[in-house]
Amino acid sequence: MNKSELIAAMAEKSGLTQADASKALGAFCDSVSDALAGGGDIQITGFGGFSISERAARTGRNPQTGAEIQIAASKAPKFKAGKSLKDAVNG
């Protein structure tokens, strides 16, 4: 399912127009991004949680030359599915 299909499904299930569903999805994505960028976590009961995973700096290898390179420390978003979502998928 791509973004436009998700918006259409949201509009159908909620009774909103596709324009309103698009705004709602955009607001959700922006809110999650802002919260994670600010260092917070998001927990949606029955669905799952979004958090930040910190990756330490490490040494890697360039696959073409085999030369060692330094990979900088970084942060990455993580999603952990909740029990209800897992149960729905496993059915």
PyMOL Python script that loads the backbone (N, CA, C, O; Angstrom):
from pymol import cmd

cmd.read_pdbstr("""\
ATOM      1  N   MET A   1       0.853  -1.171   0.000  1.00  0.00           N
ATOM      2  CA  MET A   1       0.000   0.000   0.000  1.00  0.00           C
ATOM      3  C   MET A   1       0.900   1.235   0.000  1.00  0.00           C
ATOM      4  O   MET A   1       1.804   1.358   0.827  1.00  0.00           O
ATOM      5  N   ASN A   2       0.646   2.131  -0.922  1.00  0.00           N
ATOM      6  CA  ASN A   2       1.418   3.369  -0.951  1.00  0.00           C
ATOM      7  C   ASN A   2       0.628   4.490  -0.256  1.00  0.00           C
ATOM      8  O   ASN A   2      -0.462   4.254   0.266  1.00  0.00           O
ATOM      9  N   LYS A   3       1.179   5.695  -0.253  1.00  0.00           N
ATOM     10  CA  LYS A   3       0.579   6.800   0.497  1.00  0.00           C
ATOM     11  C   LYS A   3      -0.820   7.133  -0.012  1.00  0.00           C
ATOM     12  O   LYS A   3      -1.730   7.323   0.796  1.00  0.00           O
ATOM     13  N   SER A   4      -1.017   7.207  -1.320  1.00  0.00           N
ATOM     14  CA  SER A   4      -2.330   7.570  -1.846  1.00  0.00           C
ATOM     15  C   SER A   4      -3.367   6.492  -1.541  1.00  0.00           C
ATOM     16  O   SER A   4      -4.530   6.811  -1.292  1.00  0.00           O
ATOM     17  N   GLU A   5      -2.967   5.227  -1.557  1.00  0.00           N
ATOM     18  CA  GLU A   5      -3.884   4.145  -1.200  1.00  0.00           C
ATOM     19  C   GLU A   5      -4.233   4.201   0.287  1.00  0.00           C
ATOM     20  O   GLU A   5      -5.371   3.927   0.668  1.00  0.00           O
ATOM     21  N   LEU A   6      -3.259   4.553   1.126  1.00  0.00           N
ATOM     22  CA  LEU A   6      -3.511   4.700   2.557  1.00  0.00           C
ATOM     23  C   LEU A   6      -4.492   5.840   2.807  1.00  0.00           C
ATOM     24  O   LEU A   6      -5.406   5.704   3.620  1.00  0.00           O
ATOM     25  N   ILE A   7      -4.309   6.952   2.123  1.00  0.00           N
ATOM     26  CA  ILE A   7      -5.211   8.093   2.279  1.00  0.00           C
ATOM     27  C   ILE A   7      -6.625   7.709   1.859  1.00  0.00           C
ATOM     28  O   ILE A   7      -7.589   8.066   2.538  1.00  0.00           O
ATOM     29  N   ALA A   8      -6.760   6.992   0.754  1.00  0.00           N
ATOM     30  CA  ALA A   8      -8.080   6.552   0.287  1.00  0.00           C
ATOM     31  C   ALA A   8      -8.737   5.615   1.311  1.00  0.00           C
ATOM     32  O   ALA A   8      -9.935   5.725   1.572  1.00  0.00           O
ATOM     33  N   ALA A   9      -7.962   4.702   1.883  1.00  0.00           N
ATOM     34  CA  ALA A   9      -8.497   3.775   2.886  1.00  0.00           C
ATOM     35  C   ALA A   9      -8.910   4.522   4.152  1.00  0.00           C
ATOM     36  O   ALA A   9      -9.951   4.229   4.740  1.00  0.00           O
ATOM     37  N   MET A  10      -8.089   5.491   4.571  1.00  0.00           N
ATOM     38  CA  MET A  10      -8.427   6.292   5.753  1.00  0.00           C
ATOM     39  C   MET A  10      -9.710   7.078   5.518  1.00  0.00           C
ATOM     40  O   MET A  10     -10.561   7.155   6.404  1.00  0.00           O
ATOM     41  N   ALA A  11      -9.854   7.657   4.339  1.00  0.00           N
ATOM     42  CA  ALA A  11     -11.046   8.439   4.017  1.00  0.00           C
ATOM     43  C   ALA A  11     -12.287   7.556   4.023  1.00  0.00           C
ATOM     44  O   ALA A  11     -13.338   7.953   4.526  1.00  0.00           O
ATOM     45  N   GLU A  12     -12.163   6.373   3.468  1.00  0.00           N
ATOM     46  CA  GLU A  12     -13.309   5.457   3.408  1.00  0.00           C
ATOM     47  C   GLU A  12     -13.733   5.002   4.802  1.00  0.00           C
ATOM     48  O   GLU A  12     -14.925   4.987   5.109  1.00  0.00           O
ATOM     49  N   LYS A  13     -12.777   4.633   5.644  1.00  0.00           N
ATOM     50  CA  LYS A  13     -13.096   4.119   6.984  1.00  0.00           C
ATOM     51  C   LYS A  13     -13.609   5.213   7.920  1.00  0.00           C
ATOM     52  O   LYS A  13     -14.435   4.942   8.791  1.00  0.00           O
ATOM     53  N   SER A  14     -13.126   6.444   7.750  1.00  0.00           N
ATOM     54  CA  SER A  14     -13.487   7.507   8.685  1.00  0.00           C
ATOM     55  C   SER A  14     -14.632   8.382   8.204  1.00  0.00           C
ATOM     56  O   SER A  14     -15.213   9.133   8.988  1.00  0.00           O
ATOM     57  N   GLY A  15     -14.959   8.292   6.920  1.00  0.00           N
ATOM     58  CA  GLY A  15     -16.005   9.156   6.387  1.00  0.00           C
ATOM     59  C   GLY A  15     -15.510  10.550   6.049  1.00  0.00           C
ATOM     60  O   GLY A  15     -16.309  11.430   5.729  1.00  0.00           O
ATOM     61  N   LEU A  16     -14.214  10.760   6.115  1.00  0.00           N
ATOM     62  CA  LEU A  16     -13.623  12.046   5.739  1.00  0.00           C
ATOM     63  C   LEU A  16     -13.447  12.112   4.228  1.00  0.00           C
ATOM     64  O   LEU A  16     -13.505  11.098   3.533  1.00  0.00           O
ATOM     65  N   THR A  17     -13.232  13.328   3.737  1.00  0.00           N
ATOM     66  CA  THR A  17     -12.859  13.451   2.330  1.00  0.00           C
ATOM     67  C   THR A  17     -11.396  13.042   2.199  1.00  0.00           C
ATOM     68  O   THR A  17     -10.668  12.988   3.190  1.00  0.00           O
ATOM     69  N   GLN A  18     -10.976  12.756   0.983  1.00  0.00           N
ATOM     70  CA  GLN A  18      -9.566  12.387   0.789  1.00  0.00           C
ATOM     71  C   GLN A  18      -8.650  13.552   1.132  1.00  0.00           C
ATOM     72  O   GLN A  18      -7.537  13.333   1.610  1.00  0.00           O
ATOM     73  N   ALA A  19      -9.090  14.784   0.899  1.00  0.00           N
ATOM     74  CA  ALA A  19      -8.274  15.954   1.252  1.00  0.00           C
ATOM     75  C   ALA A  19      -8.084  16.035   2.763  1.00  0.00           C
ATOM     76  O   ALA A  19      -6.982  16.300   3.243  1.00  0.00           O
ATOM     77  N   ASP A  20      -9.172  15.804   3.516  1.00  0.00           N
ATOM     78  CA  ASP A  20      -9.067  15.838   4.984  1.00  0.00           C
ATOM     79  C   ASP A  20      -8.225  14.679   5.509  1.00  0.00           C
ATOM     80  O   ASP A  20      -7.446  14.845   6.448  1.00  0.00           O
ATOM     81  N   ALA A  21      -8.384  13.505   4.896  1.00  0.00           N
ATOM     82  CA  ALA A  21      -7.580  12.352   5.310  1.00  0.00           C
ATOM     83  C   ALA A  21      -6.104  12.609   5.025  1.00  0.00           C
ATOM     84  O   ALA A  21      -5.242  12.211   5.809  1.00  0.00           O
ATOM     85  N   SER A  22      -5.810  13.267   3.913  1.00  0.00           N
ATOM     86  CA  SER A  22      -4.421  13.607   3.574  1.00  0.00           C
ATOM     87  C   SER A  22      -3.837  14.570   4.607  1.00  0.00           C
ATOM     88  O   SER A  22      -2.691  14.418   5.028  1.00  0.00           O
ATOM     89  N   LYS A  23      -4.636  15.564   5.013  1.00  0.00           N
ATOM     90  CA  LYS A  23      -4.183  16.506   6.045  1.00  0.00           C
ATOM     91  C   LYS A  23      -3.956  15.789   7.370  1.00  0.00           C
ATOM     92  O   LYS A  23      -2.986  16.075   8.072  1.00  0.00           O
ATOM     93  N   ALA A  24      -4.845  14.860   7.718  1.00  0.00           N
ATOM     94  CA  ALA A  24      -4.714  14.119   8.973  1.00  0.00           C
ATOM     95  C   ALA A  24      -3.450  13.266   8.960  1.00  0.00           C
ATOM     96  O   ALA A  24      -2.717  13.230   9.949  1.00  0.00           O
ATOM     97  N   LEU A  25      -3.190  12.583   7.852  1.00  0.00           N
ATOM     98  CA  LEU A  25      -1.982  11.765   7.754  1.00  0.00           C
ATOM     99  C   LEU A  25      -0.730  12.640   7.822  1.00  0.00           C
ATOM    100  O   LEU A  25       0.244  12.287   8.486  1.00  0.00           O
ATOM    101  N   GLY A  26      -0.760  13.775   7.136  1.00  0.00           N
ATOM    102  CA  GLY A  26       0.366  14.708   7.182  1.00  0.00           C
ATOM    103  C   GLY A  26       0.616  15.223   8.590  1.00  0.00           C
ATOM    104  O   GLY A  26       1.764  15.324   9.024  1.00  0.00           O
ATOM    105  N   ALA A  27      -0.465  15.552   9.309  1.00  0.00           N
ATOM    106  CA  ALA A  27      -0.334  16.043  10.683  1.00  0.00           C
ATOM    107  C   ALA A  27       0.230  14.955  11.587  1.00  0.00           C
ATOM    108  O   ALA A  27       1.056  15.236  12.456  1.00  0.00           O
ATOM    109  N   PHE A  28      -0.213  13.708  11.389  1.00  0.00           N
ATOM    110  CA  PHE A  28       0.309  12.593  12.185  1.00  0.00           C
ATOM    111  C   PHE A  28       1.809  12.426  11.942  1.00  0.00           C
ATOM    112  O   PHE A  28       2.589  12.333  12.890  1.00  0.00           O
ATOM    113  N   CYS A  29       2.209  12.390  10.673  1.00  0.00           N
ATOM    114  CA  CYS A  29       3.632  12.210  10.345  1.00  0.00           C
ATOM    115  C   CYS A  29       4.484  13.351  10.886  1.00  0.00           C
ATOM    116  O   CYS A  29       5.572  13.122  11.416  1.00  0.00           O
ATOM    117  N   ASP A  30       3.986  14.592  10.753  1.00  0.00           N
ATOM    118  CA  ASP A  30       4.722  15.750  11.270  1.00  0.00           C
ATOM    119  C   ASP A  30       4.848  15.693  12.790  1.00  0.00           C
ATOM    120  O   ASP A  30       5.901  16.010  13.344  1.00  0.00           O
ATOM    121  N   SER A  31       3.773  15.289  13.460  1.00  0.00           N
ATOM    122  CA  SER A  31       3.792  15.209  14.923  1.00  0.00           C
ATOM    123  C   SER A  31       4.770  14.151  15.412  1.00  0.00           C
ATOM    124  O   SER A  31       5.497  14.375  16.380  1.00  0.00           O
ATOM    125  N   VAL A  32       4.791  12.997  14.745  1.00  0.00           N
ATOM    126  CA  VAL A  32       5.732  11.933  15.113  1.00  0.00           C
ATOM    127  C   VAL A  32       7.165  12.409  14.874  1.00  0.00           C
ATOM    128  O   VAL A  32       8.033  12.211  15.724  1.00  0.00           O
ATOM    129  N   SER A  33       7.415  13.034  13.729  1.00  0.00           N
ATOM    130  CA  SER A  33       8.758  13.527  13.413  1.00  0.00           C
ATOM    131  C   SER A  33       9.226  14.558  14.428  1.00  0.00           C
ATOM    132  O   SER A  33      10.360  14.502  14.904  1.00  0.00           O
ATOM    133  N   ASP A  34       8.339  15.506  14.762  1.00  0.00           N
ATOM    134  CA  ASP A  34       8.701  16.553  15.722  1.00  0.00           C
ATOM    135  C   ASP A  34       8.995  15.974  17.104  1.00  0.00           C
ATOM    136  O   ASP A  34       9.951  16.383  17.764  1.00  0.00           O
ATOM    137  N   ALA A  35       8.170  15.019  17.539  1.00  0.00           N
ATOM    138  CA  ALA A  35       8.376  14.421  18.857  1.00  0.00           C
ATOM    139  C   ALA A  35       9.687  13.642  18.909  1.00  0.00           C
ATOM    140  O   ALA A  35      10.426  13.738  19.889  1.00  0.00           O
ATOM    141  N   LEU A  36       9.980  12.874  17.865  1.00  0.00           N
ATOM    142  CA  LEU A  36      11.223  12.101  17.854  1.00  0.00           C
ATOM    143  C   LEU A  36      12.441  13.010  17.732  1.00  0.00           C
ATOM    144  O   LEU A  36      13.469  12.758  18.360  1.00  0.00           O
ATOM    145  N   ALA A  37      12.331  14.061  16.931  1.00  0.00           N
ATOM    146  CA  ALA A  37      13.439  15.006  16.789  1.00  0.00           C
ATOM    147  C   ALA A  37      13.724  15.710  18.112  1.00  0.00           C
ATOM    148  O   ALA A  37      14.868  16.066  18.394  1.00  0.00           O
ATOM    149  N   GLY A  38      12.688  15.910  18.920  1.00  0.00           N
ATOM    150  CA  GLY A  38      12.849  16.535  20.224  1.00  0.00           C
ATOM    151  C   GLY A  38      13.331  15.571  21.298  1.00  0.00           C
ATOM    152  O   GLY A  38      13.506  15.964  22.451  1.00  0.00           O
ATOM    153  N   GLY A  39      13.547  14.320  20.932  1.00  0.00           N
ATOM    154  CA  GLY A  39      14.073  13.344  21.878  1.00  0.00           C
ATOM    155  C   GLY A  39      13.016  12.554  22.619  1.00  0.00           C
ATOM    156  O   GLY A  39      13.349  11.764  23.502  1.00  0.00           O
ATOM    157  N   GLY A  40      11.744  12.745  22.282  1.00  0.00           N
ATOM    158  CA  GLY A  40      10.679  12.043  22.984  1.00  0.00           C
ATOM    159  C   GLY A  40      10.316  10.722  22.330  1.00  0.00           C
ATOM    160  O   GLY A  40      10.759  10.407  21.225  1.00  0.00           O
ATOM    161  N   ASP A  41       9.506   9.966  23.035  1.00  0.00           N
ATOM    162  CA  ASP A  41       8.965   8.712  22.526  1.00  0.00           C
ATOM    163  C   ASP A  41       7.465   8.879  22.343  1.00  0.00           C
ATOM    164  O   ASP A  41       6.855   9.759  22.951  1.00  0.00           O
ATOM    165  N   ILE A  42       6.872   8.042  21.509  1.00  0.00           N
ATOM    166  CA  ILE A  42       5.429   8.061  21.294  1.00  0.00           C
ATOM    167  C   ILE A  42       4.904   6.651  21.500  1.00  0.00           C
ATOM    168  O   ILE A  42       5.408   5.704  20.895  1.00  0.00           O
ATOM    169  N   GLN A  43       3.896   6.505  22.349  1.00  0.00           N
ATOM    170  CA  GLN A  43       3.253   5.220  22.602  1.00  0.00           C
ATOM    171  C   GLN A  43       1.795   5.331  22.207  1.00  0.00           C
ATOM    172  O   GLN A  43       1.080   6.195  22.713  1.00  0.00           O
ATOM    173  N   ILE A  44       1.341   4.460  21.303  1.00  0.00           N
ATOM    174  CA  ILE A  44      -0.057   4.403  20.904  1.00  0.00           C
ATOM    175  C   ILE A  44      -0.575   3.046  21.379  1.00  0.00           C
ATOM    176  O   ILE A  44      -0.246   2.010  20.800  1.00  0.00           O
ATOM    177  N   THR A  45      -1.379   3.061  22.427  1.00  0.00           N
ATOM    178  CA  THR A  45      -1.870   1.830  23.034  1.00  0.00           C
ATOM    179  C   THR A  45      -2.609   0.993  21.989  1.00  0.00           C
ATOM    180  O   THR A  45      -3.476   1.494  21.274  1.00  0.00           O
ATOM    181  N   GLY A  46      -2.255  -0.278  21.916  1.00  0.00           N
ATOM    182  CA  GLY A  46      -2.878  -1.199  20.980  1.00  0.00           C
ATOM    183  C   GLY A  46      -2.255  -1.203  19.605  1.00  0.00           C
ATOM    184  O   GLY A  46      -2.549  -2.085  18.798  1.00  0.00           O
ATOM    185  N   PHE A  47      -1.397  -0.234  19.317  1.00  0.00           N
ATOM    186  CA  PHE A  47      -0.769  -0.156  17.997  1.00  0.00           C
ATOM    187  C   PHE A  47       0.729  -0.370  18.081  1.00  0.00           C
ATOM    188  O   PHE A  47       1.263  -1.277  17.443  1.00  0.00           O
ATOM    189  N   GLY A  48       1.417   0.461  18.866  1.00  0.00           N
ATOM    190  CA  GLY A  48       2.861   0.321  19.009  1.00  0.00           C
ATOM    191  C   GLY A  48       3.493   1.608  19.483  1.00  0.00           C
ATOM    192  O   GLY A  48       2.812   2.538  19.914  1.00  0.00           O
ATOM    193  N   GLY A  49       4.795   1.642  19.396  1.00  0.00           N
ATOM    194  CA  GLY A  49       5.519   2.805  19.877  1.00  0.00           C
ATOM    195  C   GLY A  49       6.660   3.191  18.967  1.00  0.00           C
ATOM    196  O   GLY A  49       7.296   2.345  18.338  1.00  0.00           O
ATOM    197  N   PHE A  50       6.908   4.493  18.910  1.00  0.00           N
ATOM    198  CA  PHE A  50       8.018   5.042  18.145  1.00  0.00           C
ATOM    199  C   PHE A  50       9.057   5.538  19.136  1.00  0.00           C
ATOM    200  O   PHE A  50       8.710   6.148  20.147  1.00  0.00           O
ATOM    201  N   SER A  51      10.324   5.283  18.855  1.00  0.00           N
ATOM    202  CA  SER A  51      11.400   5.753  19.720  1.00  0.00           C
ATOM    203  C   SER A  51      12.646   6.010  18.876  1.00  0.00           C
ATOM    204  O   SER A  51      12.658   5.773  17.668  1.00  0.00           O
ATOM    205  N   ILE A  52      13.684   6.495  19.534  1.00  0.00           N
ATOM    206  CA  ILE A  52      14.952   6.778  18.866  1.00  0.00           C
ATOM    207  C   ILE A  52      15.981   5.757  19.323  1.00  0.00           C
ATOM    208  O   ILE A  52      16.089   5.460  20.513  1.00  0.00           O
ATOM    209  N   SER A  53      16.730   5.226  18.378  1.00  0.00           N
ATOM    210  CA  SER A  53      17.826   4.307  18.669  1.00  0.00           C
ATOM    211  C   SER A  53      19.134   5.028  18.357  1.00  0.00           C
ATOM    212  O   SER A  53      19.308   5.570  17.266  1.00  0.00           O
ATOM    213  N   GLU A  54      20.037   5.029  19.310  1.00  0.00           N
ATOM    214  CA  GLU A  54      21.326   5.691  19.095  1.00  0.00           C
ATOM    215  C   GLU A  54      22.358   4.674  18.657  1.00  0.00           C
ATOM    216  O   GLU A  54      22.525   3.626  19.279  1.00  0.00           O
ATOM    217  N   ARG A  55      23.043   4.999  17.584  1.00  0.00           N
ATOM    218  CA  ARG A  55      24.088   4.124  17.056  1.00  0.00           C
ATOM    219  C   ARG A  55      25.446   4.761  17.346  1.00  0.00           C
ATOM    220  O   ARG A  55      25.668   5.935  17.049  1.00  0.00           O
ATOM    221  N   ALA A  56      26.328   3.991  17.916  1.00  0.00           N
ATOM    222  CA  ALA A  56      27.662   4.486  18.260  1.00  0.00           C
ATOM    223  C   ALA A  56      28.517   4.613  16.993  1.00  0.00           C
ATOM    224  O   ALA A  56      28.244   3.975  15.976  1.00  0.00           O
ATOM    225  N   ALA A  57      29.549   5.446  17.079  1.00  0.00           N
ATOM    226  CA  ALA A  57      30.505   5.550  15.977  1.00  0.00           C
ATOM    227  C   ALA A  57      31.252   4.228  15.857  1.00  0.00           C
ATOM    228  O   ALA A  57      31.501   3.551  16.855  1.00  0.00           O
ATOM    229  N   ARG A  58      31.600   3.873  14.643  1.00  0.00           N
ATOM    230  CA  ARG A  58      32.295   2.605  14.445  1.00  0.00           C
ATOM    231  C   ARG A  58      33.161   2.678  13.196  1.00  0.00           C
ATOM    232  O   ARG A  58      33.070   3.617  12.405  1.00  0.00           O
ATOM    233  N   THR A  59      33.998   1.669  13.042  1.00  0.00           N
ATOM    234  CA  THR A  59      34.853   1.565  11.868  1.00  0.00           C
ATOM    235  C   THR A  59      34.217   0.591  10.894  1.00  0.00           C
ATOM    236  O   THR A  59      33.809  -0.507  11.273  1.00  0.00           O
ATOM    237  N   GLY A  60      34.136   1.005   9.632  1.00  0.00           N
ATOM    238  CA  GLY A  60      33.589   0.139   8.594  1.00  0.00           C
ATOM    239  C   GLY A  60      34.591  -0.024   7.466  1.00  0.00           C
ATOM    240  O   GLY A  60      35.725   0.446   7.561  1.00  0.00           O
ATOM    241  N   ARG A  61      34.177  -0.682   6.410  1.00  0.00           N
ATOM    242  CA  ARG A  61      35.053  -0.874   5.252  1.00  0.00           C
ATOM    243  C   ARG A  61      34.351  -0.433   3.990  1.00  0.00           C
ATOM    244  O   ARG A  61      33.157  -0.675   3.810  1.00  0.00           O
ATOM    245  N   ASN A  62      35.099   0.217   3.117  1.00  0.00           N
ATOM    246  CA  ASN A  62      34.610   0.560   1.799  1.00  0.00           C
ATOM    247  C   ASN A  62      34.585  -0.736   0.992  1.00  0.00           C
ATOM    248  O   ASN A  62      35.637  -1.348   0.813  1.00  0.00           O
ATOM    249  N   PRO A  63      33.426  -1.180   0.496  1.00  0.00           N
ATOM    250  CA  PRO A  63      33.368  -2.467  -0.193  1.00  0.00           C
ATOM    251  C   PRO A  63      34.146  -2.502  -1.511  1.00  0.00           C
ATOM    252  O   PRO A  63      34.545  -3.577  -1.960  1.00  0.00           O
ATOM    253  N   GLN A  64      34.367  -1.346  -2.134  1.00  0.00           N
ATOM    254  CA  GLN A  64      35.098  -1.337  -3.397  1.00  0.00           C
ATOM    255  C   GLN A  64      36.609  -1.428  -3.203  1.00  0.00           C
ATOM    256  O   GLN A  64      37.304  -2.132  -3.936  1.00  0.00           O
ATOM    257  N   THR A  65      37.108  -0.692  -2.190  1.00  0.00           N
ATOM    258  CA  THR A  65      38.562  -0.647  -2.015  1.00  0.00           C
ATOM    259  C   THR A  65      39.045  -1.473  -0.823  1.00  0.00           C
ATOM    260  O   THR A  65      40.222  -1.830  -0.757  1.00  0.00           O
ATOM    261  N   GLY A  66      38.160  -1.776   0.109  1.00  0.00           N
ATOM    262  CA  GLY A  66      38.564  -2.490   1.307  1.00  0.00           C
ATOM    263  C   GLY A  66      39.177  -1.586   2.357  1.00  0.00           C
ATOM    264  O   GLY A  66      39.567  -2.051   3.428  1.00  0.00           O
ATOM    265  N   ALA A  67      39.265  -0.280   2.056  1.00  0.00           N
ATOM    266  CA  ALA A  67      39.862   0.661   3.000  1.00  0.00           C
ATOM    267  C   ALA A  67      38.940   0.889   4.187  1.00  0.00           C
ATOM    268  O   ALA A  67      37.717   0.907   4.046  1.00  0.00           O
ATOM    269  N   GLU A  68      39.547   1.064   5.367  1.00  0.00           N
ATOM    270  CA  GLU A  68      38.757   1.337   6.557  1.00  0.00           C
ATOM    271  C   GLU A  68      38.245   2.768   6.511  1.00  0.00           C
ATOM    272  O   GLU A  68      38.951   3.683   6.088  1.00  0.00           O
ATOM    273  N   ILE A  69      36.994   2.946   6.958  1.00  0.00           N
ATOM    274  CA  ILE A  69      36.406   4.288   7.043  1.00  0.00           C
ATOM    275  C   ILE A  69      35.741   4.422   8.401  1.00  0.00           C
ATOM    276  O   ILE A  69      35.345   3.429   9.011  1.00  0.00           O
ATOM    277  N   GLN A  70      35.622   5.651   8.865  1.00  0.00           N
ATOM    278  CA  GLN A  70      34.944   5.917  10.122  1.00  0.00           C
ATOM    279  C   GLN A  70      33.485   6.232   9.834  1.00  0.00           C
ATOM    280  O   GLN A  70      33.187   7.096   9.009  1.00  0.00           O
ATOM    281  N   ILE A  71      32.576   5.540  10.505  1.00  0.00           N
ATOM    282  CA  ILE A  71      31.151   5.795  10.381  1.00  0.00           C
ATOM    283  C   ILE A  71      30.737   6.568  11.621  1.00  0.00           C
ATOM    284  O   ILE A  71      30.923   6.099  12.744  1.00  0.00           O
ATOM    285  N   ALA A  72      30.177   7.751  11.418  1.00  0.00           N
ATOM    286  CA  ALA A  72      29.829   8.639  12.524  1.00  0.00           C
ATOM    287  C   ALA A  72      28.664   8.087  13.338  1.00  0.00           C
ATOM    288  O   ALA A  72      27.858   7.299  12.843  1.00  0.00           O
ATOM    289  N   ALA A  73      28.593   8.512  14.584  1.00  0.00           N
ATOM    290  CA  ALA A  73      27.458   8.156  15.430  1.00  0.00           C
ATOM    291  C   ALA A  73      26.204   8.785  14.836  1.00  0.00           C
ATOM    292  O   ALA A  73      26.270   9.853  14.227  1.00  0.00           O
ATOM    293  N   SER A  74      25.062   8.124  15.012  1.00  0.00           N
ATOM    294  CA  SER A  74      23.815   8.658  14.468  1.00  0.00           C
ATOM    295  C   SER A  74      22.635   8.185  15.298  1.00  0.00           C
ATOM    296  O   SER A  74      22.766   7.317  16.162  1.00  0.00           O
ATOM    297  N   LYS A  75      21.497   8.766  15.021  1.00  0.00           N
ATOM    298  CA  LYS A  75      20.246   8.368  15.657  1.00  0.00           C
ATOM    299  C   LYS A  75      19.318   7.871  14.560  1.00  0.00           C
ATOM    300  O   LYS A  75      19.315   8.406  13.451  1.00  0.00           O
ATOM    301  N   ALA A  76      18.532   6.850  14.870  1.00  0.00           N
ATOM    302  CA  ALA A  76      17.606   6.300  13.888  1.00  0.00           C
ATOM    303  C   ALA A  76      16.253   6.065  14.552  1.00  0.00           C
ATOM    304  O   ALA A  76      16.199   5.628  15.701  1.00  0.00           O
ATOM    305  N   PRO A  77      15.163   6.348  13.845  1.00  0.00           N
ATOM    306  CA  PRO A  77      13.849   6.071  14.414  1.00  0.00           C
ATOM    307  C   PRO A  77      13.579   4.571  14.441  1.00  0.00           C
ATOM    308  O   PRO A  77      14.014   3.831  13.558  1.00  0.00           O
ATOM    309  N   LYS A  78      12.844   4.131  15.481  1.00  0.00           N
ATOM    310  CA  LYS A  78      12.488   2.724  15.644  1.00  0.00           C
ATOM    311  C   LYS A  78      10.993   2.632  15.887  1.00  0.00           C
ATOM    312  O   LYS A  78      10.398   3.518  16.500  1.00  0.00           O
ATOM    313  N   PHE A  79      10.390   1.551  15.402  1.00  0.00           N
ATOM    314  CA  PHE A  79       8.990   1.275  15.699  1.00  0.00           C
ATOM    315  C   PHE A  79       8.899  -0.120  16.293  1.00  0.00           C
ATOM    316  O   PHE A  79       9.466  -1.071  15.756  1.00  0.00           O
ATOM    317  N   LYS A  80       8.183  -0.239  17.401  1.00  0.00           N
ATOM    318  CA  LYS A  80       7.958  -1.544  18.016  1.00  0.00           C
ATOM    319  C   LYS A  80       6.453  -1.777  18.044  1.00  0.00           C
ATOM    320  O   LYS A  80       5.709  -1.018  18.665  1.00  0.00           O
ATOM    321  N   ALA A  81       6.014  -2.830  17.371  1.00  0.00           N
ATOM    322  CA  ALA A  81       4.586  -3.134  17.292  1.00  0.00           C
ATOM    323  C   ALA A  81       4.037  -3.562  18.640  1.00  0.00           C
ATOM    324  O   ALA A  81       4.703  -4.256  19.408  1.00  0.00           O
ATOM    325  N   GLY A  82       2.818  -3.139  18.914  1.00  0.00           N
ATOM    326  CA  GLY A  82       2.136  -3.527  20.143  1.00  0.00           C
ATOM    327  C   GLY A  82       1.473  -4.890  19.994  1.00  0.00           C
ATOM    328  O   GLY A  82       1.380  -5.431  18.892  1.00  0.00           O
ATOM    329  N   LYS A  83       1.017  -5.433  21.109  1.00  0.00           N
ATOM    330  CA  LYS A  83       0.425  -6.764  21.115  1.00  0.00           C
ATOM    331  C   LYS A  83      -0.800  -6.865  20.208  1.00  0.00           C
ATOM    332  O   LYS A  83      -0.943  -7.844  19.474  1.00  0.00           O
ATOM    333  N   SER A  84      -1.682  -5.872  20.248  1.00  0.00           N
ATOM    334  CA  SER A  84      -2.892  -5.915  19.418  1.00  0.00           C
ATOM    335  C   SER A  84      -2.558  -5.938  17.936  1.00  0.00           C
ATOM    336  O   SER A  84      -3.198  -6.656  17.167  1.00  0.00           O
ATOM    337  N   LEU A  85      -1.568  -5.162  17.529  1.00  0.00           N
ATOM    338  CA  LEU A  85      -1.154  -5.146  16.127  1.00  0.00           C
ATOM    339  C   LEU A  85      -0.543  -6.483  15.735  1.00  0.00           C
ATOM    340  O   LEU A  85      -0.828  -7.004  14.657  1.00  0.00           O
ATOM    341  N   LYS A  86       0.298  -7.044  16.607  1.00  0.00           N
ATOM    342  CA  LYS A  86       0.892  -8.349  16.337  1.00  0.00           C
ATOM    343  C   LYS A  86      -0.179  -9.426  16.200  1.00  0.00           C
ATOM    344  O   LYS A  86      -0.114 -10.270  15.307  1.00  0.00           O
ATOM    345  N   ASP A  87      -1.163  -9.385  17.095  1.00  0.00           N
ATOM    346  CA  ASP A  87      -2.249 -10.366  17.051  1.00  0.00           C
ATOM    347  C   ASP A  87      -3.073 -10.222  15.774  1.00  0.00           C
ATOM    348  O   ASP A  87      -3.489 -11.224  15.192  1.00  0.00           O
ATOM    349  N   ALA A  88      -3.312  -8.986  15.333  1.00  0.00           N
ATOM    350  CA  ALA A  88      -4.088  -8.764  14.110  1.00  0.00           C
ATOM    351  C   ALA A  88      -3.337  -9.281  12.883  1.00  0.00           C
ATOM    352  O   ALA A  88      -3.942  -9.833  11.964  1.00  0.00           O
ATOM    353  N   VAL A  89      -2.025  -9.099  12.875  1.00  0.00           N
ATOM    354  CA  VAL A  89      -1.218  -9.572  11.734  1.00  0.00           C
ATOM    355  C   VAL A  89      -1.129 -11.089  11.726  1.00  0.00           C
ATOM    356  O   VAL A  89      -1.183 -11.711  10.665  1.00  0.00           O
ATOM    357  N   ASN A  90      -0.992 -11.683  12.896  1.00  0.00           N
ATOM    358  CA  ASN A  90      -0.854 -13.140  12.984  1.00  0.00           C
ATOM    359  C   ASN A  90      -2.194 -13.862  12.962  1.00  0.00           C
ATOM    360  O   ASN A  90      -2.234 -15.089  12.876  1.00  0.00           O
ATOM    361  N   GLY A  91      -3.269 -13.130  13.037  1.00  0.00           N
ATOM    362  CA  GLY A  91      -4.587 -13.510  12.883  1.00  0.00           C
ATOM    363  C   GLY A  91      -5.364 -14.548  13.381  1.00  0.00           C
ATOM    364  O   GLY A  91      -6.549 -14.640  13.062  1.00  0.00           O
TER     365      GLY A  91
END
""", "prot")
cmd.dss("prot")
cmd.show_as("cartoon", "prot")
cmd.util.cbc("prot")
cmd.orient("prot")
